[in-house]
Amino acid sequence: MENKFYNANHAYNYLWDHIRETGVDFDNTKAIFNCGFYMENPTENYITNKERNWKPDYAEAEWQWYLSGDPSINKLGEIYGKVPPIWEKMADENNMVRSNYGWQWQRNHQLDYVINKLKNNKETRHAAISIYDCKEHGTYEFDTPCTYAVQFTILNDKLNMSVYMRSNDLWYGFCNDQYQFSSLQKYVAERLSMDLGWYYHHAHNMHIYNNKL
Protein backbone atom coordinates (compact mmCIF):
# COMPACT_ATOMS: atom_id res chain seq x y z
CA MET A 1 0.00 0.00 0.00
CA GLU A 2 0.99 3.63 -0.34
CA ASN A 3 2.66 5.12 2.72
CA LYS A 4 2.66 8.85 2.05
CA PHE A 5 -0.36 11.13 1.72
CA TYR A 6 -0.84 14.84 1.26
CA ASN A 7 -3.37 15.18 4.09
CA ALA A 8 -5.90 13.25 6.19
CA ASN A 9 -8.63 13.25 3.56
CA HIS A 10 -6.23 11.84 0.97
CA ALA A 11 -5.32 9.06 3.42
CA TYR A 12 -8.98 8.33 4.25
CA ASN A 13 -10.06 8.01 0.61
CA TYR A 14 -7.15 5.74 -0.26
CA LEU A 15 -7.58 3.51 2.79
CA TRP A 16 -11.32 3.16 2.23
CA ASP A 17 -10.70 1.59 -1.18
CA HIS A 18 -7.61 -0.34 -0.10
CA ILE A 19 -9.28 -2.01 2.89
CA ARG A 20 -12.38 -2.93 0.89
CA GLU A 21 -10.25 -4.46 -1.86
CA THR A 22 -7.55 -6.21 0.17
CA GLY A 23 -8.84 -6.49 3.76
CA VAL A 24 -9.40 -9.85 5.44
CA ASP A 25 -12.46 -10.87 7.43
CA PHE A 26 -11.70 -10.26 11.08
CA ASP A 27 -14.20 -9.89 13.96
CA ASN A 28 -17.05 -8.36 11.95
CA THR A 29 -14.71 -6.12 9.97
CA LYS A 30 -12.54 -5.96 6.89
CA ALA A 31 -9.05 -5.37 8.25
CA ILE A 32 -5.47 -4.80 7.19
CA PHE A 33 -2.48 -5.16 9.51
CA ASN A 34 0.56 -3.02 10.26
CA CYS A 35 -0.86 -0.07 8.40
CA GLY A 36 1.57 2.85 8.58
CA PHE A 37 1.77 6.06 6.58
CA TYR A 38 2.87 9.69 6.61
CA MET A 39 0.60 12.71 6.28
CA GLU A 40 2.67 15.59 5.00
CA ASN A 41 0.31 18.41 5.98
CA PRO A 42 -1.08 17.63 9.46
CA THR A 43 -3.07 20.86 9.76
CA GLU A 44 -5.20 19.83 6.79
CA ASN A 45 -7.20 17.57 9.08
CA TYR A 46 -10.75 17.89 7.72
CA ILE A 47 -12.37 14.79 6.21
CA THR A 48 -14.34 16.10 3.23
CA ASN A 49 -15.50 12.74 1.81
CA LYS A 50 -19.25 13.27 1.27
CA GLU A 51 -20.28 9.73 2.21
CA ARG A 52 -18.52 10.00 5.55
CA ASN A 53 -20.28 13.30 6.42
CA TRP A 54 -17.67 14.02 9.07
CA LYS A 55 -18.59 16.70 11.66
CA PRO A 56 -15.78 19.19 12.33
CA ASP A 57 -17.79 20.85 15.11
CA TYR A 58 -17.87 17.58 17.03
CA ALA A 59 -14.15 16.93 16.42
CA GLU A 60 -13.32 20.37 17.78
CA ALA A 61 -15.56 19.79 20.81
CA GLU A 62 -13.71 16.55 21.51
CA TRP A 63 -10.41 18.40 21.25
CA GLN A 64 -11.61 21.01 23.76
CA TRP A 65 -12.68 18.16 26.04
CA TYR A 66 -9.19 16.66 25.78
CA LEU A 67 -7.63 20.04 26.53
CA SER A 68 -9.69 20.21 29.72
CA GLY A 69 -8.09 16.98 30.97
CA ASP A 70 -11.45 15.98 32.45
CA PRO A 71 -12.23 12.26 31.84
CA SER A 72 -15.95 12.73 32.56
CA ILE A 73 -18.33 12.48 29.61
CA ASN A 74 -20.39 15.16 31.38
CA LYS A 75 -17.68 17.66 30.45
CA LEU A 76 -18.01 16.69 26.79
CA GLY A 77 -21.76 17.21 27.13
CA GLU A 78 -21.17 20.72 28.46
CA ILE A 79 -18.92 21.56 25.53
CA TYR A 80 -20.83 19.88 22.71
CA GLY A 81 -24.36 20.16 24.06
CA LYS A 82 -24.88 16.40 24.19
CA VAL A 83 -22.95 13.19 24.75
CA PRO A 84 -22.65 10.87 21.72
CA PRO A 85 -24.00 7.36 22.48
CA ILE A 86 -20.62 5.72 21.87
CA TRP A 87 -19.15 7.59 24.85
CA GLU A 88 -22.12 6.71 27.04
CA LYS A 89 -21.50 3.02 26.31
CA MET A 90 -17.83 3.36 27.23
CA ALA A 91 -18.29 5.26 30.49
CA ASP A 92 -18.04 3.64 33.91
CA GLU A 93 -20.53 4.06 36.76
CA ASN A 94 -19.05 7.50 37.49
CA ASN A 95 -19.36 8.62 33.84
CA MET A 96 -15.57 8.45 33.43
CA VAL A 97 -13.72 7.07 30.41
CA ARG A 98 -10.13 5.97 29.83
CA SER A 99 -10.05 7.12 26.21
CA ASN A 100 -10.03 10.82 26.93
CA TYR A 101 -6.53 11.21 25.56
CA GLY A 102 -6.08 14.63 27.10
CA TRP A 103 -6.55 13.13 30.54
CA GLN A 104 -4.03 10.46 29.57
CA TRP A 105 -1.31 12.80 28.36
CA GLN A 106 -1.73 15.09 31.38
CA ARG A 107 -1.29 12.21 33.84
CA ASN A 108 2.04 12.41 35.61
CA HIS A 109 2.61 15.66 33.66
CA GLN A 110 3.54 13.69 30.53
CA LEU A 111 2.86 16.54 28.12
CA ASP A 112 4.94 19.08 30.05
CA TYR A 113 7.70 16.48 30.37
CA VAL A 114 7.77 16.01 26.59
CA ILE A 115 7.80 19.73 25.87
CA ASN A 116 10.63 20.35 28.32
CA LYS A 117 12.63 17.47 26.85
CA LEU A 118 12.29 18.95 23.37
CA LYS A 119 13.20 22.44 24.59
CA ASN A 120 16.35 21.21 26.28
CA ASN A 121 17.53 18.74 23.63
CA LYS A 122 16.36 18.88 20.02
CA GLU A 123 17.73 15.38 19.44
CA THR A 124 16.00 13.73 22.38
CA ARG A 125 14.46 10.29 21.98
CA HIS A 126 12.54 10.70 25.24
CA ALA A 127 9.68 12.86 23.96
CA ALA A 128 7.07 10.10 24.18
CA ILE A 129 3.61 9.93 25.75
CA SER A 130 2.16 6.57 26.78
CA ILE A 131 -1.60 5.97 26.72
CA TYR A 132 -2.53 2.27 26.70
CA ASP A 133 -1.21 1.01 30.03
CA CYS A 134 -1.10 -2.66 31.06
CA LYS A 135 -1.18 -1.59 34.71
CA GLU A 136 -4.76 -0.44 34.11
CA HIS A 137 -6.16 -3.62 32.55
CA GLY A 138 -8.67 -3.94 35.37
CA THR A 139 -10.27 -0.64 34.35
CA TYR A 140 -10.67 -1.50 30.66
CA GLU A 141 -13.90 -3.50 30.87
CA PHE A 142 -15.97 -1.00 28.85
CA ASP A 143 -13.32 1.31 27.42
CA THR A 144 -9.91 0.19 26.18
CA PRO A 145 -7.77 3.01 24.72
CA CYS A 146 -6.95 2.40 21.07
CA THR A 147 -3.63 4.28 21.14
CA TYR A 148 -0.40 2.90 22.56
CA ALA A 149 1.77 6.00 22.40
CA VAL A 150 2.67 9.28 20.73
CA GLN A 151 6.25 10.36 20.10
CA PHE A 152 7.71 13.65 18.89
CA THR A 153 10.95 14.29 17.02
CA ILE A 154 12.53 17.51 15.80
CA LEU A 155 14.10 17.27 12.35
CA ASN A 156 15.30 20.26 10.33
CA ASP A 157 13.77 22.56 12.95
CA LYS A 158 10.29 21.12 12.41
CA LEU A 159 8.21 19.14 14.88
CA ASN A 160 7.33 15.68 13.63
CA MET A 161 4.98 13.25 15.36
CA SER A 162 4.31 9.51 15.29
CA VAL A 163 1.13 7.90 16.64
CA TYR A 164 1.00 4.14 17.35
CA MET A 165 -2.36 2.42 17.70
CA ARG A 166 -3.35 -1.14 18.57
CA SER A 167 -6.64 -0.77 16.65
CA ASN A 168 -8.21 1.89 14.43
CA ASP A 169 -11.65 1.93 12.83
CA LEU A 170 -11.30 3.97 9.65
CA TRP A 171 -14.88 5.30 9.58
CA TYR A 172 -15.18 6.70 13.11
CA GLY A 173 -11.84 6.26 14.83
CA PHE A 174 -9.34 7.49 12.27
CA CYS A 175 -11.38 10.51 11.22
CA ASN A 176 -11.65 11.88 14.75
CA ASP A 177 -8.35 10.52 16.10
CA GLN A 178 -6.24 12.15 13.42
CA TYR A 179 -7.92 15.48 14.20
CA GLN A 180 -7.11 15.14 17.90
CA PHE A 181 -3.50 14.13 17.35
CA SER A 182 -2.78 16.70 14.64
CA SER A 183 -4.24 19.31 17.02
CA LEU A 184 -1.88 18.02 19.71
CA GLN A 185 1.06 18.28 17.31
CA LYS A 186 0.10 21.87 16.52
CA TYR A 187 -0.26 22.63 20.24
CA VAL A 188 3.19 21.27 21.06
CA ALA A 189 4.74 23.08 18.09
CA GLU A 190 3.23 26.35 19.27
CA ARG A 191 4.64 25.78 22.75
CA LEU A 192 8.04 25.30 21.11
CA SER A 193 7.62 28.19 18.62
CA MET A 194 8.29 25.71 15.83
CA ASP A 195 6.84 24.79 12.44
CA LEU A 196 5.15 21.45 11.82
CA GLY A 197 6.74 18.57 9.94
CA TRP A 198 5.09 15.25 9.11
CA TYR A 199 2.58 13.18 11.06
CA TYR A 200 3.14 9.40 10.91
CA HIS A 201 0.16 7.19 11.79
CA HIS A 202 0.52 3.47 12.50
CA ALA A 203 -2.26 1.02 13.35
CA HIS A 204 -1.62 -2.65 14.06
CA ASN A 205 -5.19 -3.31 12.91
CA MET A 206 -6.87 -0.79 10.59
CA HIS A 207 -10.42 -1.81 9.74
CA ILE A 208 -13.91 -0.98 8.49
CA TYR A 209 -16.90 -2.50 10.25
CA ASN A 210 -19.04 -4.64 7.98
CA ASN A 211 -22.14 -2.51 8.52
CA LYS A 212 -20.28 0.43 6.92
CA LEU A 213 -19.34 -1.62 3.86
NORUR-V952189 format. One line per field, one symbol per residue. burial: b if it has 9 or more other ideal C-beta (glycine too) atoms within 8 Angstrom, else e. A space follows every 10 residues. Layout:
# NORUR-V952189
burial=???
This chain:
# NORUR-V952189
burial=eeeebebbbb bbbbbbebbb eebeebeebb bbeebebbbe ebebbebebe ebebeeebbb bbbbbbebbe ebbebbbebb eebbeebbeb bbeeebbbbb bbbbbbeeeb bebbbebbee eeebeebbbe bbeeeeeeeb eebebbbebb bbbbeeebbb bbbbbbbbbb bebbbbbbbb bbbbbbebbe ebebebbbbb bbbebbbbbe eee
